[in-house]
Amino acid sequence: MKLKLFAILFIVLVLNIFAQPRFDPKEQGKELKQLLTLNDDQTREIEIILTEMTEEMKKLRENNTGNREEMFPKMMKIREEANKKIEILLDKDQKKKFKKYLEEREIQKRKGFGPGRNK
């Protein structure tokens, strides 16, 4: 009995250690800062945009009546609007890198590997 309890506690501990936040605007802001060579002002503005996007999506999920097919296009629209706001802050070279980043993320999602899952 003690061995089973120990095994369960061990598994829970391991899962908590390796669990990553589903979406953290600060972490993604840091990732984009490095990837796109953003300055501090751009990074700060992008983190604000990502935080607003996260809050909008959270509200959408909370108000959802269980119909995922109805929610998905709304979430995509929120994401697209955030990406447009981000692009406005970027110079020409950063925009190219950002577009490539978004394309790679889309490929990963189609393969079943979202951000943070393939690390």
N, C-alpha and C positions, 0 to 999 in steps of 0.2 A: 504494500500500500504506500509506504513512504517513497519507494522507488518511482511509482507512478506519479505521485505528487511532485517529486523532484523533477521528473521528466517534463511534466506539464509546465512547471515554473520556468524551467530552462528554456523551453520552446517560446514561451511568452516573452522572456527576457531577450532572447535572440531576435525575435520579430520586432520588438521595440527598438532595439539597437540599430537594426538595419532599415527600419521604416523611415521613409523620406516623406516630407510634406508633399502633398499632391501638387500644390502650386504655390510657390512663395515668391511674391513680386520682388522682394529684396534680392533673393538668390538669382532670379532670372535677370534682374537689373545688373548684378555683378557679372553674370555670364555674358550678357550683351555688351557690357562695358569692355570686357576683355576682347570679345570676338570682333566688335565693330570699332574698337579704339575710340570710345566715347569720352568726352570730357565730363567733369563733375556735374555741370549744369544739365547736360543731356541725360546723364544717368539718373539724376534726381527727378527730372521731368518724366522720364520713361517709367521709373518706379511708381510715380503718382498715377500715370495712365494705367499701368498694370494692376495697381491696387484698386482703382475705380472699376476696372474690368472684372476683377475677382469679386468685388462686392455686388456688382450687377448680376453676375452669374449665380452667386450665392442666393440672392433674392429670387431669381428666376427658379432655382431648384426648390427653394422653400415654398414658393407659391404654386409650384407645379402640382397638377392633380393626378400625376402618375402617367401621363401621356408623353413618353420620351420622343415619339415621332413629331409631336407638336413643339416640344421644347428645343430640339436640335437646331432647326433653322434660326431660332431666336438667339441661341448661343453663338452660332456661327456669325450672325450679324454683329453681335457685341464684339466678338473677336476681330472681325474685319474692320470695324470702326476704330478699335484700339490700334490695330496695325497701321491704319491710315494716319492716325494722330502721331504715332511713333515715326513714320516715314517723313512727316513734315519737319521733324527735328533733325533729320540726318542730311549729311552732304551726299554728293553723287556717289562716291566710293562706298560710303556706309550703306547707302540704299541698295547697292548691288550685293553687298555682303548680307544684308538683312533679308533680301529676297531669296538668296541662296539658302540662308538659315531656315526660312519658312518652308522652302521646298524640301529640304532635308528632313525637317520635322514631319511634314506630311507623308513622306516616304516611310519614315519610322512608324508613324501611326498605322499606316496601311499594313505594315508587316507585323503589327502588334507590339511595337516597342515605342511607347511614349517617352517623353523627356524624363530623364532620371532613371528609367527602367533598364537601360542598356549600359549603365556605368559599372 
